[in-house]
Each structure stands twice: as C-alpha cells, then as structure tokens.
Amino acid sequence: MIVLKFGGTSVGTAKSIKQVVEIITDIESPKIVVLSAVSGTTNALLNISNQIQGQLKDDALLSIHQLHHSYLNLINELYTTQKYKERARSFINAKFEGIKTLINNAEESTVEYIIVAQGEIISTNLVQMYLEESQVASSLISALDFMEIDENNEPIIPVLSEKIQPILAKNPNQNIWITQGFICKDSKGEISNLQRGGSDYTASLIGAAIQAEEIQIWTDIDGMHNNDPRYVDTTFSIEEISFDEAAELAYFGAKILHPQSLIPAKENNIPVLLKNTFSPEAKGTIIKNNSVKNGVTAIAAKDGITAIKIKSYRMLLAYGFLKKVFEVFEKYQTPIDMITTSEVAVSLTIDDTSNLDDIIDELTPFGKIEVDTDLSIICVAGDFSQNKEGISAKVFNALKEIPIRMISYGGSNYNTSLLVKTTDKVSALNSLNQGLFKEKMSLV
C-alpha cells in the first residue's frame, strides 16, 4: 500500500480535482489519499475565526458568505449530474450553517480548531462525491477517528497504527481510501491540528503507521530543485536526494516540504516521492536513506534572519558561559539557527524576533552586544562527509565577490551555512548556481 498526499493547489479548482482523481485511478496499488483544504480556504477560515473571536459578527458573516459562495461555484463546475450537484450543495450549506452557529460560541477555546478543520473535511467530502459520481470505488475515512496527539502535541505512531488498521480492515478489497490531512484530535478528544508540516506530516505519519511502500507528495512543482527558481533562472529538478539533505533544505528555505514531515518516513525507511500534479509525467524527486552521494545537491535560502554577537573577555578560558547564553534563548523559546565562536565572542542567529528586546536585556550583563538585521542564511546541502573534489573550496570561490557575515561548517555532514545580507542573497544564489552546477546545467 502507498500513501498519496495532494496539497491545496492540487484540489484548488474543479479542473485540478479532476486531474487528482485521474492520477489516483491510474495508480493500481491500494492507496490512502490525504487531501489538504482547497487552496485559500485555510487562510479564509482563520480570518473567519479571528473575526468571530474578536466579536466582529457582521464581518464574520460576510466572510462566511463569500467563502460559501466560492464553494457553490466550485460545485457547479465539478459535478455533471444534478443529483450530485444537489447533494454537494446540501453538504456545503450544512457546513457553513454550522460555522455560523459558532459566532455565538466565540469564547470556546476550540473555536479556531473547529473552524479551520472544516477546510479538509469539505475537500475530502467533495472529492469522495466526485469519485462516486465517476463510479470509482472508494471509502472516505475520517482522520479524527485515528489521528491523535498527546498532551505534548506529539502524535504517537503505534496508537495511530492501532486505530487505523481496523478501519482499513472493514473494506479489505478497497483500493482507494480518502482522508484529511492536518486535522486530528488532542489528548482530551477535542478537534486540533498537527501544526508543523500539516498534510505532509499526516501522510508521513500514516505511511509509518501502515508501513507503506512509498509516500507520494503531489504539489504544483516538478519535485525539489537544485536552487530557488524564483531567483535563479537555470535551475533543474533533483532526481534523488537523501533525507538528511532534504531536511536541511526544508529547514533553510525550500518550501516544498516541512522538515518535521520527513521524520516518520526517514525513521521507518519509507521513500518519499515528490511529484507535480499538473505535470505527472515528470520524474519528480525521490527522497530516501542512503541516497547517491553527489557532492553538492542543492541550495536554499532563508530570509528574516537576525544576528546577535556577544563579545566578552569573561569567555576566555571559562566554562559555563555558553550554557548561560543558551538558557536565555531557552527561557524565551527562541530557536538558534547558526552559531560560531572565538576565544572572546559568540555570534548566533535567530529568525524569531518576538522576544528580541527581552533577550538583549538579559544578554547585556554578559558583555558587549551587537545586533544585525535584514540577513539571509544560504544553505548549501550535499554530502560533505569526505569533502572530495574540494567542495568547500568551490563554495567559497563562487562567493568571492559576496561579503559573508558568518560561516557554519562541520556541524553537519550535509550542510554548509553562510550568512549574508539579504540584499546580497540573489547574487549569492546565482553565483553558487554557476560555480557549483555549471556542468549539470549544460546537460539540462
């Protein structure tokens, strides 16, 4: 059995939903299909939730009406028969009437989760109805019946496996199961969501729970690219990449995946295939353990970085200094991306500045503090374990015209991170592309 996940753009229009169904039916293997909400729906529902919780009743009613109307248009385009158009309208009308009733329950702590969950519930029901109209045998199963998180908001795969297996066993000859991504129930049995990684995470968790042969993530681009196509013209799709390299790229800016979503697949040695819904004939990118080692694999960039430098002679030959520094960031729940040290200074970067002023206040007694903003981290991902062919030299030679603020090398065998001013980011990406992939680009 395999797991297929389709994102919001893949189910964003009637035409794309029909394309998704064609892909599903063309694959012979038994499959669980995980669907996101229709593109734009989650943001619209979050807006409605904020309006309801802010007691903006008229604004909420208008937003509900607008989203409701967009779905009525989708229904008219998606279904052919009057029977299924009426059935879908009845379902949609009931869902939006249910959302309206929450206007009078704005103080309930779960209002936001209940409202946002309707996106995936709606998309899966509409697709299931379309499959039925197309006379394709399938079963709709609710993620709320098996996807659960504990008191620390962490899913427990053995529990998921224990709950989903009997559900699948009810239809042993079924070839297609449709379910929701993102949503789940918390330890109290109330509606919640997975937050990190969303529907990708759901697909990975289900894959681990059923020991799937493969997990397929279908989006709107041809797999993972060697560089950011928004800023570099001559990029190409990577055919194969390791989980470690993909996780580095996802964390440092490659938006196609959330790094958290890869963990269950990696731990259970399940390959993840990235494919393009709108170009299914393209090879895409396969992510797996023990991938081919090809030196530098890809480059990504992460914006919105702030660098903090702490200079103090109290560091010299001292122990416990860095522990005290890290405790400040732990106190304010602020992750650190990069760190470099010398005998008398430590520089580190963060991307969450919501508590920056408080952090600086607590760091000031340790020494002189310098703060730089408007920075970007360039992640060069690949296999650096043996540094064959002078990979590091090629990286730095490509950036000889770019001022580099910080370098992190050696913390991982799969990543070299470089901090530059955001104004130099595009130049850095293009210079690295030319310096590291010139030969491969000539073959594309």
C-alpha positions as a Markdown table, in Angstrom:
| # | Residue | x | y | z |
|---|---|---|---|---|
| 1 | Met | 0.0 | 0.0 | 0.0 |
| 2 | Ile | 1.1 | 3.6 | -0.7 |
| 3 | Val | 0.2 | 7.0 | 0.6 |
| 4 | Leu | -0.6 | 9.9 | -1.7 |
| 5 | Lys | -0.9 | 13.5 | -0.4 |
| 6 | Phe | -2.3 | 16.3 | -2.5 |
| 7 | Gly | -1.9 | 19.9 | -1.5 |
| 8 | Gly | -4.2 | 22.9 | -1.6 |
| 9 | Thr | -3.4 | 23.9 | -5.2 |
| 10 | Ser | -3.9 | 20.3 | -6.3 |
| 11 | Val | -7.5 | 20.5 | -5.2 |
| 12 | Gly | -7.9 | 24.2 | -5.8 |
| 13 | Thr | -10.2 | 24.1 | -8.8 |
| 14 | Ala | -12.7 | 21.7 | -10.4 |
| 15 | Lys | -10.2 | 21.1 | -13.2 |
| 16 | Ser | -7.4 | 20.2 | -10.8 |
| 17 | Ile | -9.6 | 18.0 | -8.7 |
| 18 | Lys | -10.4 | 16.0 | -11.9 |
| 19 | Gln | -6.7 | 15.8 | -12.5 |
| 20 | Val | -6.1 | 14.4 | -9.0 |
| 21 | Val | -8.8 | 11.8 | -9.5 |
| 22 | Glu | -7.2 | 10.8 | -12.8 |
| 23 | Ile | -3.8 | 10.3 | -11.0 |
| 24 | Ile | -5.4 | 8.3 | -8.2 |
| 25 | Thr | -7.2 | 6.0 | -10.5 |
| 26 | Asp | -4.2 | 5.5 | -12.8 |
| 27 | Ile | -2.1 | 4.1 | -9.9 |
| 28 | Glu | -3.0 | 0.4 | -9.4 |
| 29 | Ser | -1.6 | -0.1 | -5.9 |
| 30 | Pro | -4.0 | 0.2 | -2.9 |
| 31 | Lys | -3.6 | 3.7 | -1.6 |
| 32 | Ile | -4.6 | 6.1 | 1.2 |
| 33 | Val | -5.1 | 9.6 | -0.3 |
| 34 | Val | -4.5 | 12.5 | 2.0 |
| 35 | Leu | -6.0 | 15.8 | 1.0 |
| 36 | Ser | -5.4 | 19.4 | 2.1 |
| 37 | Ala | -8.1 | 22.0 | 2.1 |
| 38 | Val | -8.9 | 23.8 | -1.2 |
| 39 | Ser | -6.3 | 26.4 | -1.9 |
| 40 | Gly | -7.1 | 29.6 | 0.1 |
| 41 | Thr | -9.6 | 28.0 | 2.4 |
| 42 | Thr | -7.4 | 27.6 | 5.5 |
| 43 | Asn | -6.5 | 31.3 | 5.4 |
| 44 | Ala | -10.1 | 32.3 | 4.9 |
| 45 | Leu | -11.2 | 30.1 | 7.8 |
| 46 | Leu | -8.5 | 31.5 | 10.0 |
| 47 | Asn | -9.8 | 35.0 | 9.2 |
| 48 | Ile | -13.3 | 34.0 | 10.0 |
| 49 | Ser | -12.2 | 32.5 | 13.3 |
| 50 | Asn | -10.3 | 35.8 | 14.2 |
| 51 | Gln | -13.4 | 37.8 | 13.3 |
| 52 | Ile | -15.7 | 35.6 | 15.5 |
| 53 | Gln | -13.3 | 35.7 | 18.4 |
| 54 | Gly | -13.0 | 39.4 | 18.0 |
| 55 | Gln | -16.8 | 39.8 | 18.2 |
| 56 | Leu | -16.9 | 41.2 | 14.7 |
| 57 | Lys | -20.1 | 39.4 | 13.8 |
| 58 | Asp | -21.0 | 41.3 | 10.7 |
| 59 | Asp | -17.5 | 40.9 | 9.2 |
| 60 | Ala | -17.6 | 37.2 | 10.0 |
| 61 | Leu | -21.0 | 36.7 | 8.3 |
| 62 | Leu | -19.7 | 38.5 | 5.2 |
| 63 | Ser | -16.5 | 36.4 | 5.1 |
| 64 | Ile | -18.6 | 33.2 | 5.6 |
| 65 | His | -20.9 | 34.2 | 2.8 |
| 66 | Gln | -18.0 | 34.9 | 0.4 |
| 67 | Leu | -16.3 | 31.5 | 1.1 |
| 68 | His | -19.6 | 29.7 | 0.9 |
| 69 | His | -20.3 | 31.2 | -2.5 |
| 70 | Ser | -16.9 | 30.2 | -3.8 |
| 71 | Tyr | -17.7 | 26.6 | -3.0 |
| 72 | Leu | -21.1 | 26.8 | -4.7 |
| 73 | Asn | -19.3 | 27.9 | -7.9 |
| 74 | Leu | -16.8 | 25.0 | -7.5 |
| 75 | Ile | -19.7 | 22.5 | -7.2 |
| 76 | Asn | -21.3 | 23.8 | -10.4 |
| 77 | Glu | -18.0 | 23.2 | -12.3 |
| 78 | Leu | -17.1 | 19.9 | -10.7 |
| 79 | Tyr | -20.1 | 17.7 | -10.9 |
| 80 | Thr | -22.0 | 16.7 | -14.1 |
| 81 | Thr | -25.3 | 15.3 | -12.8 |
| 82 | Gln | -28.0 | 17.3 | -11.0 |
| 83 | Lys | -28.1 | 14.6 | -8.3 |
| 84 | Tyr | -24.6 | 15.1 | -7.2 |
| 85 | Lys | -24.7 | 18.9 | -7.5 |
| 86 | Glu | -27.7 | 18.9 | -5.2 |
| 87 | Arg | -26.0 | 16.5 | -2.8 |
| 88 | Ala | -22.8 | 18.6 | -2.7 |
| 89 | Arg | -24.8 | 21.8 | -2.2 |
| 90 | Ser | -26.7 | 20.3 | 0.7 |
| 91 | Phe | -23.5 | 19.2 | 2.3 |
| 92 | Ile | -21.8 | 22.6 | 1.8 |
| 93 | Asn | -24.9 | 24.5 | 3.1 |
| 94 | Ala | -24.9 | 22.5 | 6.2 |
| 95 | Lys | -21.2 | 23.0 | 6.8 |
| 96 | Phe | -21.4 | 26.8 | 6.5 |
| 97 | Glu | -24.6 | 27.0 | 8.7 |
| 98 | Gly | -22.6 | 25.1 | 11.3 |
| 99 | Ile | -19.8 | 27.7 | 11.1 |
| 100 | Lys | -22.4 | 30.5 | 11.5 |
| 101 | Thr | -23.6 | 28.9 | 14.8 |
| 102 | Leu | -20.1 | 29.3 | 16.2 |
| 103 | Ile | -20.5 | 33.1 | 16.1 |
| 104 | Asn | -22.5 | 32.7 | 19.3 |
| 105 | Asn | -19.8 | 30.5 | 20.9 |
| 106 | Ala | -16.8 | 32.7 | 20.4 |
| 107 | Glu | -15.4 | 32.2 | 23.9 |
| 108 | Glu | -15.0 | 28.4 | 23.5 |
| 109 | Ser | -11.2 | 27.6 | 23.4 |
| 110 | Thr | -11.6 | 25.2 | 20.5 |
| 111 | Val | -13.5 | 27.5 | 18.1 |
| 112 | Glu | -10.4 | 28.2 | 15.9 |
| 113 | Tyr | -9.6 | 24.5 | 15.6 |
| 114 | Ile | -13.2 | 23.5 | 14.8 |
| 115 | Ile | -13.5 | 26.2 | 12.1 |
| 116 | Val | -10.1 | 25.5 | 10.5 |
| 117 | Ala | -10.8 | 21.8 | 10.4 |
| 118 | Gln | -13.7 | 22.3 | 8.1 |
| 119 | Gly | -11.4 | 23.0 | 5.1 |
| 120 | Glu | -10.1 | 19.4 | 5.0 |
| 121 | Ile | -13.4 | 18.0 | 5.9 |
| 122 | Ile | -15.0 | 19.8 | 3.0 |
| 123 | Ser | -12.4 | 19.0 | 0.4 |
| 124 | Thr | -12.4 | 15.2 | 1.2 |
| 125 | Asn | -16.2 | 15.0 | 1.0 |
| 126 | Leu | -16.3 | 16.8 | -2.3 |
| 127 | Val | -13.7 | 14.6 | -3.8 |
| 128 | Gln | -15.4 | 11.5 | -2.4 |
| 129 | Met | -18.7 | 12.6 | -4.0 |
| 130 | Tyr | -16.9 | 13.2 | -7.3 |
| 131 | Leu | -15.4 | 9.7 | -7.2 |
| 132 | Glu | -18.8 | 8.2 | -6.6 |
| 133 | Glu | -20.3 | 10.2 | -9.5 |
| 134 | Ser | -17.5 | 8.9 | -11.6 |
| 135 | Gln | -18.3 | 5.4 | -10.4 |
| 136 | Val | -14.9 | 4.9 | -8.8 |
| 137 | Ala | -15.0 | 2.7 | -5.8 |
| 138 | Ser | -13.5 | 4.4 | -2.7 |
| 139 | Ser | -14.0 | 4.9 | 1.0 |
| 140 | Leu | -13.9 | 8.2 | 3.0 |
| 141 | Ile | -12.4 | 7.7 | 6.4 |
| 142 | Ser | -12.2 | 10.5 | 9.0 |
| 143 | Ala | -8.7 | 11.4 | 10.3 |
| 144 | Leu | -10.5 | 12.4 | 13.5 |
| 145 | Asp | -11.1 | 8.6 | 14.1 |
| 146 | Phe | -7.4 | 7.7 | 14.1 |
| 147 | Met | -5.1 | 10.8 | 14.1 |
| 148 | Glu | -4.4 | 11.7 | 17.7 |
| 149 | Ile | -1.8 | 13.8 | 19.5 |
| 150 | Asp | -0.7 | 13.6 | 23.2 |
| 151 | Glu | -0.6 | 16.2 | 25.9 |
| 152 | Asn | 2.7 | 17.5 | 24.3 |
| 153 | Asn | 1.0 | 17.8 | 20.9 |
| 154 | Glu | 3.0 | 14.9 | 19.6 |
| 155 | Pro | 1.5 | 12.1 | 17.5 |
| 156 | Ile | 2.1 | 8.5 | 18.7 |
| 157 | Ile | 2.6 | 6.2 | 15.7 |
| 158 | Pro | 1.8 | 2.9 | 17.5 |
| 159 | Val | -1.5 | 4.4 | 18.6 |
| 160 | Leu | -2.2 | 5.7 | 15.1 |
| 161 | Ser | -1.4 | 2.2 | 13.7 |
| 162 | Glu | -3.6 | 0.5 | 16.3 |
| 163 | Lys | -6.6 | 2.8 | 15.3 |
| 164 | Ile | -6.2 | 2.9 | 11.5 |
| 165 | Gln | -5.7 | -0.8 | 10.9 |
| 166 | Pro | -9.2 | -1.9 | 11.9 |
| 167 | Ile | -10.7 | 1.0 | 9.8 |
| 168 | Leu | -8.9 | -0.3 | 6.7 |
| 169 | Ala | -9.8 | -3.9 | 7.6 |
| 170 | Lys | -13.5 | -3.1 | 7.3 |
| 171 | Asn | -13.1 | -2.9 | 3.5 |
| 172 | Pro | -10.2 | -5.4 | 2.7 |
| 173 | Asn | -10.9 | -5.3 | -1.0 |
| 174 | Gln | -10.9 | -1.5 | -1.3 |
| 175 | Asn | -8.3 | 0.2 | -3.4 |
| 176 | Ile | -8.8 | 3.8 | -2.5 |
| 177 | Trp | -9.3 | 5.5 | 0.9 |
| 178 | Ile | -9.7 | 9.2 | 1.1 |
| 179 | Thr | -8.8 | 11.1 | 4.3 |
| 180 | Gln | -8.0 | 14.5 | 5.7 |
| 181 | Gly | -4.5 | 16.0 | 6.2 |
| 182 | Phe | -3.6 | 18.4 | 9.0 |
| 183 | Ile | -6.5 | 17.7 | 11.4 |
| 184 | Cys | -6.5 | 15.4 | 14.4 |
| 185 | Lys | -7.8 | 15.1 | 18.0 |
| 186 | Asp | -5.9 | 16.1 | 21.1 |
| 187 | Ser | -5.4 | 14.1 | 24.3 |
| 188 | Lys | -8.8 | 15.4 | 25.5 |
| 189 | Gly | -10.6 | 14.1 | 22.4 |
| 190 | Glu | -11.2 | 17.6 | 21.0 |
| 191 | Ile | -10.5 | 18.8 | 17.5 |
| 192 | Ser | -7.0 | 20.1 | 16.9 |
| 193 | Asn | -4.3 | 20.0 | 14.2 |
| 194 | Leu | -0.8 | 18.8 | 13.6 |
| 195 | Gln | 0.5 | 22.4 | 13.0 |
| 196 | Arg | 4.0 | 21.5 | 11.8 |
| 197 | Gly | 4.1 | 20.2 | 8.3 |
| 198 | Gly | 0.3 | 20.0 | 8.0 |
| 199 | Ser | -0.9 | 17.4 | 5.5 |
| 200 | Asp | 2.6 | 16.3 | 4.5 |
| 201 | Tyr | 3.1 | 15.3 | 8.2 |
| 202 | Thr | -0.2 | 13.4 | 8.1 |
| 203 | Ala | 0.9 | 11.5 | 5.0 |
| 204 | Ser | 4.3 | 10.6 | 6.6 |
| 205 | Leu | 2.6 | 9.5 | 9.9 |
| 206 | Ile | 0.1 | 7.3 | 8.1 |
| 207 | Gly | 2.9 | 5.9 | 5.9 |
| 208 | Ala | 4.8 | 4.9 | 9.1 |
| 209 | Ala | 1.7 | 3.5 | 10.8 |
| 210 | Ile | 0.9 | 1.2 | 7.9 |
| 211 | Gln | 4.5 | 0.6 | 6.8 |
| 212 | Ala | 3.7 | 1.9 | 3.4 |
| 213 | Glu | 5.9 | 1.0 | 0.4 |
| 214 | Glu | 6.1 | 4.7 | -0.6 |
| 215 | Ile | 4.8 | 8.1 | 0.3 |
| 216 | Gln | 4.0 | 10.4 | -2.6 |
| 217 | Ile | 3.7 | 14.2 | -2.1 |
| 218 | Trp | 1.9 | 15.9 | -5.0 |
| 219 | Thr | 2.3 | 19.6 | -5.3 |
| 220 | Asp | 2.5 | 22.2 | -8.1 |
| 221 | Ile | 6.2 | 22.0 | -9.0 |
| 222 | Asp | 8.4 | 19.3 | -10.5 |
| 223 | Gly | 10.0 | 17.9 | -7.3 |
| 224 | Met | 12.8 | 19.6 | -5.4 |
| 225 | His | 15.0 | 22.0 | -7.4 |
| 226 | Asn | 18.8 | 22.5 | -7.1 |
| 227 | Asn | 18.2 | 26.2 | -6.4 |
| 228 | Asp | 15.3 | 28.6 | -5.8 |
| 229 | Pro | 13.6 | 29.1 | -9.2 |
| 230 | Arg | 12.1 | 32.4 | -8.0 |
| 231 | Tyr | 15.6 | 34.0 | -8.1 |
| 232 | Val | 17.6 | 31.7 | -10.4 |
| 233 | Asp | 16.6 | 31.1 | -14.0 |
| 234 | Thr | 18.7 | 28.0 | -14.7 |
| 235 | Thr | 17.5 | 25.5 | -12.1 |
| 236 | Phe | 16.7 | 21.9 | -12.5 |
| 237 | Ser | 14.8 | 19.1 | -10.7 |
| 238 | Ile | 16.8 | 16.8 | -8.5 |
| 239 | Glu | 16.1 | 13.1 | -9.3 |
| 240 | Glu | 17.3 | 11.7 | -5.9 |
| 241 | Ile | 18.3 | 13.2 | -2.5 |
| 242 | Ser | 18.8 | 11.8 | 1.0 |
| 243 | Phe | 16.5 | 12.5 | 3.9 |
| 244 | Asp | 19.3 | 14.4 | 5.7 |
| 245 | Glu | 19.9 | 16.7 | 2.7 |
| 246 | Ala | 16.2 | 17.3 | 2.1 |
| 247 | Ala | 15.6 | 18.1 | 5.8 |
| 248 | Glu | 18.4 | 20.7 | 5.7 |
| 249 | Leu | 17.0 | 22.3 | 2.6 |
| 250 | Ala | 13.4 | 22.3 | 4.0 |
| 251 | Tyr | 14.6 | 23.9 | 7.2 |
| 252 | Phe | 16.6 | 26.6 | 5.4 |
| 253 | Gly | 14.0 | 27.7 | 3.0 |
| 254 | Ala | 12.9 | 25.1 | 0.5 |
| 255 | Lys | 9.2 | 25.5 | 0.8 |
| 256 | Ile | 8.1 | 22.3 | -0.9 |
| 257 | Leu | 8.4 | 20.3 | 2.4 |
| 258 | His | 8.3 | 21.0 | 6.1 |
| 259 | Pro | 11.4 | 19.4 | 7.8 |
| 260 | Gln | 9.2 | 17.8 | 10.5 |
| 261 | Ser | 7.1 | 15.9 | 7.9 |
| 262 | Leu | 10.1 | 13.8 | 6.8 |
| 263 | Ile | 10.9 | 12.3 | 10.2 |
| 264 | Pro | 8.4 | 9.4 | 10.4 |
| 265 | Ala | 9.3 | 8.4 | 6.8 |
| 266 | Lys | 13.0 | 8.6 | 7.5 |
| 267 | Glu | 12.8 | 6.6 | 10.8 |
| 268 | Asn | 10.8 | 3.9 | 9.0 |
| 269 | Asn | 12.9 | 3.8 | 5.9 |
| 270 | Ile | 10.0 | 4.7 | 3.6 |
| 271 | Pro | 10.9 | 6.6 | 0.4 |
| 272 | Val | 9.1 | 9.9 | -0.3 |
| 273 | Leu | 8.4 | 10.8 | -3.9 |
| 274 | Leu | 7.8 | 14.4 | -4.8 |
| 275 | Lys | 5.6 | 14.8 | -7.9 |
| 276 | Asn | 3.8 | 17.6 | -9.8 |
| 277 | Thr | 0.0 | 17.2 | -10.0 |
| 278 | Phe | 0.0 | 19.3 | -13.2 |
| 279 | Ser | 2.8 | 17.5 | -14.9 |
| 280 | Pro | 2.5 | 13.9 | -13.7 |
| 281 | Glu | 4.8 | 12.6 | -16.4 |
| 282 | Ala | 7.8 | 14.5 | -14.9 |
| 283 | Lys | 10.1 | 12.2 | -12.8 |
| 284 | Gly | 10.0 | 14.3 | -9.7 |
| 285 | Thr | 12.3 | 13.8 | -6.7 |
| 286 | Ile | 12.8 | 10.7 | -4.7 |
| 287 | Ile | 13.9 | 11.1 | -1.1 |
| 288 | Lys | 15.3 | 8.1 | 0.7 |
| 289 | Asn | 18.0 | 6.9 | 3.1 |
| 290 | Asn | 21.4 | 6.0 | 1.6 |
| 291 | Ser | 20.9 | 8.3 | -1.4 |
| 292 | Val | 23.6 | 8.6 | -4.1 |
| 293 | Lys | 26.4 | 10.8 | -2.9 |
| 294 | Asn | 26.9 | 13.6 | -5.5 |
| 295 | Gly | 28.8 | 16.3 | -3.6 |
| 296 | Val | 26.6 | 19.5 | -3.5 |
| 297 | Thr | 23.0 | 18.6 | -4.1 |
| 298 | Ala | 21.0 | 21.8 | -3.8 |
| 299 | Ile | 20.9 | 25.4 | -2.4 |
| 300 | Ala | 18.2 | 27.2 | -0.4 |
| 301 | Ala | 17.9 | 30.5 | 1.3 |
| 302 | Lys | 16.1 | 31.6 | 4.5 |
| 303 | Asp | 15.3 | 35.2 | 5.0 |
| 304 | Gly | 14.3 | 37.3 | 8.0 |
| 305 | Ile | 17.5 | 36.4 | 10.0 |
| 306 | Thr | 18.9 | 38.4 | 12.9 |
| 307 | Ala | 22.4 | 38.0 | 14.1 |
| 308 | Ile | 23.4 | 38.6 | 17.7 |
| 309 | Lys | 27.1 | 39.0 | 18.7 |
| 310 | Ile | 28.2 | 38.8 | 22.3 |
| 311 | Lys | 31.7 | 39.9 | 23.0 |
| 312 | Ser | 33.2 | 39.3 | 26.4 |
| 313 | Tyr | 36.7 | 38.6 | 27.8 |
| 314 | Arg | 34.9 | 36.6 | 30.5 |
| 315 | Met | 34.6 | 33.8 | 27.9 |
| 316 | Leu | 38.4 | 33.4 | 27.8 |
| 317 | Leu | 39.3 | 30.0 | 29.3 |
| 318 | Ala | 35.9 | 29.9 | 31.1 |
| 319 | Tyr | 33.4 | 27.2 | 31.2 |
| 320 | Gly | 29.6 | 27.5 | 31.6 |
| 321 | Phe | 29.5 | 30.8 | 29.7 |
| 322 | Leu | 27.7 | 29.4 | 26.6 |
| 323 | Lys | 25.3 | 27.5 | 28.9 |
| 324 | Lys | 24.2 | 30.7 | 30.4 |
| 325 | Val | 23.7 | 32.3 | 27.0 |
| 326 | Phe | 21.7 | 29.4 | 25.7 |
| 327 | Glu | 19.5 | 29.4 | 28.8 |
| 328 | Val | 18.3 | 32.9 | 27.8 |
| 329 | Phe | 17.1 | 31.7 | 24.4 |
| 330 | Glu | 15.5 | 28.7 | 26.1 |
| 331 | Lys | 13.7 | 30.9 | 28.5 |
| 332 | Tyr | 12.1 | 32.8 | 25.6 |
| 333 | Gln | 11.6 | 29.7 | 23.5 |
| 334 | Thr | 13.7 | 31.1 | 20.6 |
| 335 | Pro | 15.5 | 28.6 | 18.4 |
| 336 | Ile | 19.0 | 29.3 | 17.2 |
| 337 | Asp | 19.9 | 28.6 | 13.6 |
| 338 | Met | 23.6 | 29.2 | 13.3 |
| 339 | Ile | 26.4 | 29.7 | 15.9 |
| 340 | Thr | 30.1 | 30.5 | 15.7 |
| 341 | Thr | 32.5 | 31.2 | 18.5 |
| 342 | Ser | 36.0 | 32.6 | 19.1 |
| 343 | Glu | 38.0 | 32.9 | 22.3 |
| 344 | Val | 36.2 | 36.1 | 23.3 |
| 345 | Ala | 33.0 | 36.2 | 21.2 |
| 346 | Val | 30.0 | 34.2 | 20.2 |
| 347 | Ser | 27.7 | 35.0 | 17.2 |
| 348 | Leu | 24.4 | 33.4 | 16.6 |
| 349 | Thr | 21.3 | 33.8 | 14.5 |
| 350 | Ile | 17.6 | 33.7 | 15.1 |
| 351 | Asp | 14.5 | 34.0 | 12.9 |
| 352 | Asp | 12.0 | 34.8 | 15.6 |
| 353 | Thr | 12.5 | 38.3 | 17.0 |
| 354 | Ser | 9.2 | 38.5 | 19.0 |
| 355 | Asn | 11.2 | 38.5 | 22.3 |
| 356 | Leu | 14.4 | 40.2 | 20.9 |
| 357 | Asp | 14.3 | 43.2 | 23.3 |
| 358 | Asp | 14.0 | 40.9 | 26.4 |
| 359 | Ile | 16.7 | 38.6 | 25.1 |
| 360 | Ile | 19.1 | 41.6 | 24.6 |
| 361 | Asp | 18.3 | 42.9 | 28.1 |
| 362 | Glu | 19.2 | 39.6 | 29.6 |
| 363 | Leu | 22.4 | 39.1 | 27.5 |
| 364 | Thr | 23.7 | 42.6 | 28.2 |
| 365 | Pro | 25.3 | 41.7 | 31.5 |
| 366 | Phe | 27.4 | 39.1 | 29.7 |
| 367 | Gly | 29.3 | 41.5 | 27.5 |
| 368 | Lys | 29.0 | 43.9 | 24.6 |
| 369 | Ile | 26.0 | 43.1 | 22.4 |
| 370 | Glu | 25.8 | 43.8 | 18.6 |
| 371 | Val | 22.7 | 43.1 | 16.6 |
| 372 | Asp | 22.5 | 42.9 | 12.8 |
| 373 | Thr | 19.2 | 42.6 | 10.9 |
| 374 | Asp | 18.0 | 42.0 | 7.3 |
| 375 | Leu | 20.1 | 39.0 | 6.9 |
| 376 | Ser | 19.7 | 35.7 | 5.0 |
| 377 | Ile | 21.1 | 32.2 | 5.5 |
| 378 | Ile | 22.3 | 30.4 | 2.4 |
| 379 | Cys | 22.2 | 26.6 | 2.9 |
| 380 | Val | 24.4 | 24.5 | 0.6 |
| 381 | Ala | 23.3 | 21.0 | 1.1 |
| 382 | Gly | 25.1 | 17.8 | 0.0 |
| 383 | Asp | 27.4 | 15.2 | 1.1 |
| 384 | Phe | 30.3 | 16.9 | 2.9 |
| 385 | Ser | 31.5 | 13.8 | 4.8 |
| 386 | Gln | 34.7 | 13.4 | 2.8 |
| 387 | Asn | 34.9 | 16.7 | 1.0 |
| 388 | Lys | 36.1 | 15.1 | -2.2 |
| 389 | Glu | 36.8 | 17.3 | -5.2 |
| 390 | Gly | 37.4 | 20.3 | -2.9 |
| 391 | Ile | 33.7 | 21.0 | -2.4 |
| 392 | Ser | 34.3 | 23.7 | 0.2 |
| 393 | Ala | 36.8 | 25.5 | -2.0 |
| 394 | Lys | 34.2 | 25.6 | -4.8 |
| 395 | Val | 31.6 | 27.1 | -2.5 |
| 396 | Phe | 33.9 | 29.8 | -1.2 |
| 397 | Asn | 35.4 | 30.5 | -4.6 |
| 398 | Ala | 31.9 | 31.0 | -6.0 |
| 399 | Leu | 31.2 | 33.6 | -3.3 |
| 400 | Lys | 34.5 | 35.5 | -3.6 |
| 401 | Glu | 32.6 | 38.7 | -4.5 |
| 402 | Ile | 29.9 | 38.3 | -1.8 |
| 403 | Pro | 30.6 | 39.6 | 1.8 |
| 404 | Ile | 30.0 | 36.7 | 4.2 |
| 405 | Arg | 28.9 | 37.6 | 7.8 |
| 406 | Met | 29.1 | 34.1 | 9.3 |
| 407 | Ile | 30.0 | 30.6 | 8.2 |
| 408 | Ser | 28.8 | 27.3 | 9.8 |
| 409 | Tyr | 30.7 | 24.3 | 8.6 |
| 410 | Gly | 31.2 | 20.9 | 10.2 |
| 411 | Gly | 28.1 | 20.8 | 12.4 |
| 412 | Ser | 26.5 | 18.5 | 9.9 |
| 413 | Asn | 27.9 | 16.3 | 7.1 |
| 414 | Tyr | 25.0 | 17.5 | 4.9 |
| 415 | Asn | 25.1 | 21.3 | 5.1 |
| 416 | Thr | 27.3 | 24.4 | 5.0 |
| 417 | Ser | 25.5 | 27.5 | 6.1 |
| 418 | Leu | 26.6 | 31.0 | 5.1 |
| 419 | Leu | 25.1 | 34.3 | 6.5 |
| 420 | Val | 24.9 | 37.2 | 4.0 |
| 421 | Lys | 22.9 | 40.5 | 3.8 |
| 422 | Thr | 19.5 | 39.9 | 2.3 |
| 423 | Thr | 20.4 | 42.4 | -0.4 |
| 424 | Asp | 23.2 | 40.1 | -1.5 |
| 425 | Lys | 21.0 | 36.9 | -1.4 |
| 426 | Val | 20.0 | 36.8 | -5.1 |
| 427 | Ser | 23.6 | 37.4 | -6.2 |
| 428 | Ala | 24.8 | 34.7 | -3.9 |
| 429 | Leu | 22.3 | 32.1 | -5.1 |
| 430 | Asn | 23.2 | 32.8 | -8.7 |
| 431 | Ser | 26.9 | 32.8 | -8.1 |
| 432 | Leu | 26.7 | 29.4 | -6.3 |
| 433 | Asn | 24.5 | 28.1 | -9.1 |
| 434 | Gln | 27.1 | 29.0 | -11.7 |
| 435 | Gly | 30.0 | 27.8 | -9.6 |
| 436 | Leu | 28.6 | 24.5 | -8.4 |
| 437 | Phe | 26.2 | 23.3 | -11.1 |
| 438 | Lys | 27.7 | 24.7 | -14.4 |
| 439 | Glu | 28.4 | 21.2 | -15.8 |
| 440 | Lys | 25.0 | 19.8 | -14.8 |
| 441 | Met | 23.2 | 22.9 | -16.2 |
| 442 | Ser | 24.7 | 22.2 | -19.6 |
| 443 | Leu | 23.0 | 18.8 | -19.7 |
| 444 | Val | 19.6 | 20.1 | -18.8 |
